[in-house]
Each structure stands twice: as C-alpha cells, then as structure tokens.
C-alpha cells in the first residue's frame, strides 16, 4: 500500500502529540496511532469514581510546561485558538506535618523566605541565595530543555565557563540530600525539601540527583505550576485540535506491534492485527528503551542491549482518587485548600525520614508515612458537581513488593484503606466524605502504558548519567535509532525527561532538521 502521510507517529501521549502538532503546523503531514480508544497517555482525565467527577490519573499539577514556548509563546495556538487554560494557586506546594505545623512555597520569594524563617533564619537566607542563583542561570539551562539534547560534555564545558555555572556543575554530581544538608539546618525544612525532591522517584541520597533541588527551587518562582482547567485531558485535546487544524490525523484503537525496517530504513509499522501502515519520510515512536530490541526488527544487538541496560527510577507510586461530598477540613486550617499540592509528613526524627527510602529500595511499604494530596476542585470547580470535590492522592511505594509485583492485585484495596486512615489524621472529615474511590498500583500503570515500565511514570531514572545527551544512551540521545534510518524515539525516557515537559518539540526539531523543513515561522524561541 502507498504511504498517505509524511510521518507516522506511534503513541498519543503528550510528547508524541506535541511532536505531531509542531510537524503539522510546519507543513508536514502526520498520522498518530494510539492503542487506546482515547488520547493522552499520561495526560488524561477520566471519571474514575462517580459520574461527573473528573480525575487526573497521572499528570496533574503542570510545572515544567509553564516555562515552555507552548505556554510562554503559545507556539501551537493551544491557548489562543484551542481553549487551553490554567488555574494558578496561591501556593505551588506546601508541607503539612501531623501536629498541624505547615511550610508553604509561594511564587513570591519574600513570602516563601518568611515561611522558612519561622523555622530558621539561616535556612531562609540559604533559600533566597539558591533562588536568586537559579534566576540568573535558569534561562540558560531552560533553553537546553526545549531543544534537542546538548552533548553532555558540551553542556559541562558551558557551565565551566560561567562563574555561576560551577556551583550547578557540582550539584550535578551530588545527591539532593548533600545539597539540602549543606544549605539547610532545621530538620523539618530538610524534610520539606527532600520530600519534594523525592517526587522525581529517585531516592534523595542517590548521587547525581542534587541538581533537582536547584531546578525545583528556581521553577517555583520563575514559572510555578498550574492546573489545567477542566482536567489534564484538556491539554491533550488542545494538542489534538492543533494537529487536526493543520491536516493531521489521529487514529485510536491502533496498537503497533513493531516497526518494520528494510535496507536499514524504517518506513512502516505493523499493527497487532497485521495491518501495515507506511510513512513517506519518517516514523516517530514512543518505544521504551527496554523494548527497543523487541519492537524494531533488525536493530543492532549492541544498540538494543545498551538501551535495555538503562536504569529505571528507584521506586514507583500508587495513584488514589476519591469523589468527596465536601472539601477536606484540615486540622491546620485553610492553607492546604489554597495550595496546588500538599505533602504530608508524619512527625518523625530525621533519621527515620531517611530510612523511608531504604524501605522502598528493598521492596517494603515504608514504616513511616509521607504522602501527597490535592483537592483540585478548590481551584477548578468544573471537575465535580456543585459543592462536591475530588481528591488526588499519591503515595511512594516499591514496584516489586516482597513476593513479587503481582501482589499489588491482592493488596491495593487494603492499601487504599490505609491511605484514607492516614489522611484522616490530617483532615478528619475526609474518610466519611468519600462517595467513590479508585486506586491504581504501579502494576496497573505498567499495564496501561508501555512507557510506564515497572510503573515508572518518569520513563527512566532521572539521573545525570541518563540526562541531556546521555538520555537514554549516548547513541540514542538525538532521537535517531542507529541502523533504522528515519526512526526517531519520543517519550518520557528521552530528553528532556519525565513529567509534562513538552518533550515532543525537540523531537520535531530534529526530524525537521533532517528532512530540511523550514520551521522558523513556528519555532521562534
């Protein structure tokens, strides 16, 4: 059969949709193939509990995208043409301790420092210095996130030439724990930041995670997170509109079995039912590195083996959602209802907090409780019927429990009971307000998406040795697949990494560079 489209794209997660939208807007014809009967991948919203209650199963508070040209320059017209809107809270996140003490992070730096100063004046001064440091270097680093991955050596050399870059270079080699211990003295301030850093799914004491602390602090004041009005699905829908508005096509219910390579060139994909779909110029595919050898025929065995050897995140998470008859009534007051996200930390010694991540490493549910919750209807009432509310609840857990990952099917509902009981200690009315609930284990997440191998919603571990021009490996970091000309990889396991990053933009730039497409009227930043 003859090819109908220039580029065929495998997967309709936000990274692939973003790549498709940029290509289509630049005049390249695209077809997107999605295995599910809906689009979005990790950027979806569903009625998981009770009809009329809209929940985000995966991506929810949108942070990275706020500094992306998709938002700052509206490059795809998602805001001006396709209805994308964000709600921005008073605080981007806060920590609530079980004795009612709180610590909030606001967009306003002075206000945030005043919060920290309640615990420690020196810690507030350290935080201000780190935030101001990132305000100076952040735009340079941010530019690298929205373009094809710079070579790691070149990136290091650039930092070495900048006096302010040398501190960031050192942080790249340290752990988040190292950075926090060096800069903050109060145990609760330390736990506040380490819990925040742990949401990247990397243990805070693992080396090369230190740079995450600087990025988190910098983005909190330059481009704090927001909530997509109507649910994260609205972001995916806006991308779909941008694609179709420029002649692209999205086909759901089309599960791709493998990419077909002939004469060293990839120009077609085979669906699970045997149908073959050809592309005139290129194939872009959300193929996890661990599956590259199985899904791309004839690929060099060394390339496939090195991809399969990449490291996932240290742990995973359960995603728990409830429909509520009323909003949470917090023991600490109304502060959490004005925050995008709320970290919960039981009273404990700092050493006990550190041991949480040892439990996760060895396949145990942590003995001490930390969690993350959000009541999005405080910011966006459209997500539930009038006067009703939604609850989003994340708990860090191992993918592989003692006895195997399959045990999640047996224990996840019991785990949901545990999570409600723990939350009730912070907001006592919540357990009695639950009208319906839904829990997804890391095993469920793996079954849902091949990009979430081992329940890893970050795609791969966010370590420096798997970042920039080394994500996922050095030979795959420019999105091209050696031995399969015309095949490009796209997904959270590629640069710039996991989360809602608009990561399809650099992929589209690489493809259009290779095809000789002029995209200067679309990509300007």
N, C-alpha and C positions, 0 to 999 in steps of 0.2 A: 504494500500500500504506500502511497506517496505521503510525504510529510505535509501537514497543514500549518504547522507553526514553526517559527524560528527556534524557539526554546521550549522544551518540555521540562516542567518542574515537578519533582516528586515530593509531596508533602505540603500541607496548607497550614503549618504553624506560622507564627508571626514573622519569623525570619524569612521563610520562603515566600510568604505573601508580600513582604517588604521588597524582596528582590524582584518579584514579578511586577510589582507596582512601579518600581523605578525603570525596569526594562520597558514596560508597556508605555509609560509616559515619554520615554525617549524614542519611541517608534519601533520597538522590537515586538514582534507578535509572540504571545506566550500562551501556553496551556498549563494549568496547575492540576495535578492529580492528587486526590485525597482519599484515604482508605475509609474514613468515617462518612456518615451522611450529613456532617456539618463541618465547618471550617474552624480553624483557630488553634489547634494543638493545645498548648498550654495557656493560650489567651482566649479562654472561653467562659461563658456564663450559662448556668443550667438551673432549672427548677429541681433541685436535688431533694428537697424535703417535703414541702407543701405547695400546691399550685399557687402561683402569684408571688412566691418568694424567690428572688434571683440571687444565686450564689456564684462566686468565682472559685472553681475547684482548685485552681493552681495560681497563676499570676493574678495579683490583685492591686496592692499599692504600687503604683508605677513610678519608679525613681529614675533609673538610668535614661529613660526616653526623654525626660524633661530637658536635658541638655543636648538632645539630638536635633539635627536640622529638620527632621519630621515635625517637631514641635516649634523649635526656635525660628525656623524659616518657612514652616508649612510647605515644604518642598513638594509634597504629593497632594496638597489641597485637602488633606483629611479634615482640617479644622474649618477652612473657608468654604469648602464645597460638599463635604461628605459627613458633616454633623458630629465630628468628634469633639467632645467637651470633657474637661476635667473639673473636679471639685478639689479645692485645696484646703486643708485643715489648719487650725491654729498651731498645732504641733505635729511634726512629722512622725515622731515616736516618743514614747515615754516608758519608763520602768516603774512598776508598782511592786513594792515589797509587801509581804503578807501582814506586816504590822501597820500598814497604812502609809508608810513613807513613800514619796514619789520623787522622780527626777525626770524632767522633760527636756526635749530638744526642740527648739523653735527655729524658724527661719532667721529671726533676729538674733544676731550673735550676742549682743549685750544681754538680752533676756536669758539666753542659754547660759552664758557665763554666770549670771546672777543665780541661776538654779544650782549650778555646780558649786558655787561659792558657799551655799548653805552647808555643804559637806566639807569643803576645803578651799580656802583662798588660793593656795599654790596650785591646786588642780584646775581651778578656773583660769589662772594665768597660763598654765600649760595648754589648756584647750584653746584659748584665744590665740596663742602663738601658732599652734598647729593649723587652726582655721585660716589665719592670715597667711601662713605659708602656702596653703593649698590655693588660696585666692590668687596668688601670684603665679604658681606653676600649673594650676588646674587646667586652664585653657589649652596649654601646650599638650598636656597629656590627653585631654579630651579629644583633641583633633585626631590623635592616633587611634582612638577608639572607633571613629566613624569612617575610616578609610581602610583599604587593605592593610593587613598586618605589617608593621615595620619589622625589619630584621632585628633580632634580639640584640646582636652586637651593635648595630647602628643606634638602637634606642639607648643602650647603656652609654655609648660614646657621646650621644647628645646630652644625657644627664651629666656626664663627667665634665662637660664644657660649661655647664651652668652652675654657678655657686650654690643656688638654691636646689639644684638637682642632686647634689651629692647626698643630702640627707634622705631624699626619696630613694636613691640607689641603695643606701644602707638598709632602709626599711624593707626593700625588696628581698633582702637576704635573711631578715629576721622573722620572728613569729609575731603575730598580733599580741600575744602575751608579752613578749620582750618590749614591744613599743608601749604597751599600756603600763607595764611596771616601771619603765624608765620615765614616764611622763605623769603618772597619777599615783597618789599615795593612799587615798581613802579606799577601804575595801569595797564599799558599795559603789563608788564611782568606777572602780576597776571592774566589778561585776556588770555594771550597766553597759560599759563599752565592750567587754568580752562577749556578753550575750548577743549584743548587736553584731559583732564580727562573726560569731558562730553561725549566723543565719546564711552565710555563704556555704554551709555544710562542710567546712574544713575545721578541724579542731584548732582552737586558737593557739595552742602551743606547737603546732606544726610549723617548721621553718618555711620561709618564703610567703607567709601569709600577712606579714607586717604591713605591707603596702595597703592592704584592705582598710586598715584603720584610717589612713590619710584620705583615701577616696571617700569613705563614708562620712568623715567629718567635713571634707570640702563640699561634697554634693548637698549636704544638709542645709547649707546656707546659700550656695550659688544656684541650685536647682532642686529644691526639696520635692519629695514625692507627692503625687496626686492620685485621685481616684477617678476612673473613667465613669462618667455619669451613665447610668443605665446598665452597668456591668462591663467587665473587660471585653466581653464579646463585641461590644460596640467598636472597639479598636479594630478587631478582625473584620467586622462588617464594613467599616470605613475603608480598609485596605482592599476589600473585595470590590467595593464601589469604584475605587480608583483604578483597579485593574480592568474592570468591565467597561468603565467610561472611556478607556483607551483601547478597546478592542480585544482585550484578553479574555480568556475563558477559564472557568473553574469547573472541574468535573469531580463530584463526590461519588463515594462508593466504588472507587477505582484503586484497589490495593496493588501496589507494584511488587512483583516477586523478585525481579533482578534487572540490572542494567545490561544491555547487550553491547558487546564490544566486538568490532570486526576490523581486522587490519590495524589494530592499535587505536581505533577511533570509536568513541561512544556516540551513537546517533539514534538509539531506540531504547525503549523499556518494554518489558514483558509483564503483563498483569497476571494476577493469580489465576484468572480463568483462561489464560493462554493468549489473550489478545496482545498484539504488538503495536505500539504507538511510536512512530518515528518523529524525529526532530530534524529540521533543516540544518541547524547550526550548533546546537549545544544542549546538554542535559544538566540541570541543576538538581541535586538530590539531597534530602535530609537522611543520610545514611550514617548511623553511629559508627565510629571507628572500629568498634569491636565486631561489627557485622560487615565490614568492607569486603573481606575476602569471600564471604558467602553471597553477597548481593551484586558484586561486579565480576562478571565472568572474565577469566583470563588475566586478572590483575597479577602483577609481580608478587611472588610469595613473600619477599622481604618487606615490601611496602605494607602488605596485609598484616604480616607478623608484628611489625613495629606499631602499626595502628592498634592492633589487638592488645598490645602490651601497655597502652596508656592507662593511667590511674583514674579511677572514679573518686568521688568525694568520700570522706571518711564515714559519713552516716547519711541517713535519709530523714524523712518526716512523715507523720500521718497528717491528713487534712480532714478536719472535722467541722461540720456545718450544722447549724440549728436554725429553725424558724422559731422566733420568740414572740410571745403575746405582749411583752413590754420590754423596754430597753433595760440594760443592766443598771442596777443601783449599787454603786461601788462604795465599799467601806471608806475609801479615801476621799470621797467627794466626786464632783462632776468632771474633774480633769480628764480621765480616760475617754469620756464621751466627746471630747474636743480634739482627740489625737487620731492620726491615721492608723497607727498601730500601737499596741500596748504589750510590753514584755512583762511577764510575771516571774518573780523570783522569790522563792521561799526564804525565810530567814535562815542563814547558814554561815558557817565560817568560810573564809576564802578558800581554804584547802578543800573543803567539801565541794565547793563550786568547781574547782579544777578537776576533781575526781569524777564529775558527771561525764566528762569526755573520755575518761578511761573506761567507764561502763559502756559507753557507746562503741568504743573500739572493740570491745570483747563480746559484743552481741547481747548486752543486757539492757533492759529498760532502766534508765538512771534511778538510783535510790532517792536522790533529791530532785525536787520538782522545779523546772523552769518551763515556761510556755510563752506563746504569742497569740494574742486575740485581737479582733477588730469588730466593731459594730458599725458596718458601713452605712447603714440607714440613718445614722446620725448626720452624715454628710450628704447622703443621696437617698431621700425618702422614696424615690421611684422604685427601689428594689424590693419593696414589700407593701402589702395593703396598708391603708391609713392606720396609724398608731401602732403598727406591728414592726418587728425588727428582724434583722438577720445577724447571725453570729458566725464569724470566721475564726478558726482556732487551729494553730499549728503546734505540734509537739515533736521535738527531735528524738529520733529513735534509730536503732540499727536496722538495716535491710535484712541482714542474716541473723535471725534470732538463734539462741541456743536451741538446737533441734531442727534448724532449717528455716528458710524464708517461708515455706508453705504453712508454717504455724500461724502466720498472720491471719489466714482464713478462719482459724479457730478462735483467736484471742482478740480480734479487733473490736468487737462489740463490747467485750469486757473492758477493753482499754478506753472506749468511749465513756463508759460509766465512770472510770477512774478520772478522766479529764473533767467531766462535769462536777464530780465531787471536789476536785482541787479548785476549780474556778469558783465554786460556791463559797470558798473561804475568802475570796476577794470581793465577789458580788453575790451575796446570799440569795437574791431573788431568781437568779438565772436557772438553776435546776428545775424549779417549779414553773418556769415560764416556757419551757420547751414544748412546742406544738408538733415538731417533727425533727428528725435528725438523720444525718448521713455521714459515714466515715469511710475514707479511702486510705488503705495501707500502702506502704511502699511497693508491695507486690501488686496491688491494684494499679498503681501508677505505671509500673513496668508493662503490665498487660495492656494498658491504654495506649502507650506510645513507645515506639522503639527508640526514640530519643531519650527516654527516661529509663535507660538500662539500670538495673538494680535500684530502681526508684529514685535515681539521681536526677532531680529536676534541673540541676546545673549542667547536665550533659556530661561533663568530666570535672574532675577536681580542679579548683581554681588556684593552682599553684604556679609560681613564676616559671617553673620548667615546663608548664603547659599553658603559657600565655604568649601574646604577641606573635612573633614569628616562629614560635615553637608549639602552637596550639593547632591541632592535637599533636602533630610531629612536625619537624622542620620541613620535610618534603611535601607535606600536605597543607602547610600553613597559608599558602597563596591560593587555596581553594581548588586548585587543579589536582588531578589524580594522575601520577606518572603511569604511563602505559595505557591510558584511556583518554586520549586527547579529546577535548570537547566535553569532558565530565568535570563538574565542579561540585564541591560539597558545601552544604549550608545547614546551620543549626546551632544549638547552644554549645556544642562541642568544638565549634570553630571560633576564631577571633571575631568579635571582642569578648565572647563568653556567655555564660548563663544569665538568666533574667530577661526582662523585656528591654533589649538593647538596640532594637532596630538593626540587628546584625545582618540583614539581607542587603543593606546599602553597599557595604564594601564588596560583597559578592557580586552584585550587579555591576559595580565599577570595574572589577576585574574582568568579568565576562565582556563588557562593552569595550574595554581597552583591547582585549584580544580580538574582538570582532571588528574593530575600527569604527565603532559607533560614537558619534559626537553627542555627548550628554551634557554639554556645558550649559544649556538653557534650563536644565532640570536640577543638576547638582551644582550649587554655587558656593557652598560653604565648606 
